[in-house]
Amino acid sequence: GAKAGFEAEFLVGGVVARDLVKNWDRYARALPQSSNSTAGSR
């Protein structure tokens, strides 16, 4: 029912969040380069 769907969604969200935390330093380095490459240190 709705509870099972919510738990499945929560599980997927947890996996995504854990992957984001695991690769956060890579994302943090990649984001500033793509968003404002002019302000980046070259």
C-alpha positions as CSV (number, residue, x, y, z in Angstrom):
1,G,0.0,0.0,0.0
2,A,1.0,3.6,0.6
3,K,3.4,2.6,3.4
4,A,5.3,0.2,1.2
5,G,5.6,2.8,-1.5
6,F,6.8,5.4,1.0
7,E,9.4,2.9,2.4
8,A,10.6,2.1,-1.1
9,E,10.9,5.8,-1.9
10,F,12.7,6.4,1.4
11,L,15.1,3.6,0.7
12,V,16.0,5.0,-2.8
13,G,16.4,8.4,-1.3
14,G,18.7,7.0,1.3
15,V,20.9,5.4,-1.3
16,V,21.1,8.6,-3.3
17,A,21.9,10.6,-0.2
18,R,24.6,8.1,0.8
19,D,26.1,8.2,-2.7
20,L,26.0,12.0,-2.6
21,V,27.8,12.1,0.8
22,K,30.3,9.6,-0.4
23,N,31.2,11.6,-3.5
24,W,30.5,15.0,-2.0
25,D,34.1,16.2,-2.4
26,R,34.0,15.4,-6.1
27,Y,30.7,17.2,-6.5
28,A,31.9,20.2,-4.5
29,R,34.9,20.4,-6.8
30,A,33.0,19.9,-10.0
31,L,30.1,22.3,-9.2
32,P,32.0,25.6,-8.9
33,Q,34.0,24.8,-12.1
34,S,30.8,24.3,-14.1
35,S,28.7,27.1,-12.6
36,N,31.2,30.0,-12.5
37,S,34.3,29.0,-14.4
38,T,35.4,32.7,-14.6
39,A,35.6,33.0,-10.8
40,G,37.6,29.8,-10.5
41,S,41.3,29.8,-9.9
42,R,43.1,29.0,-13.1
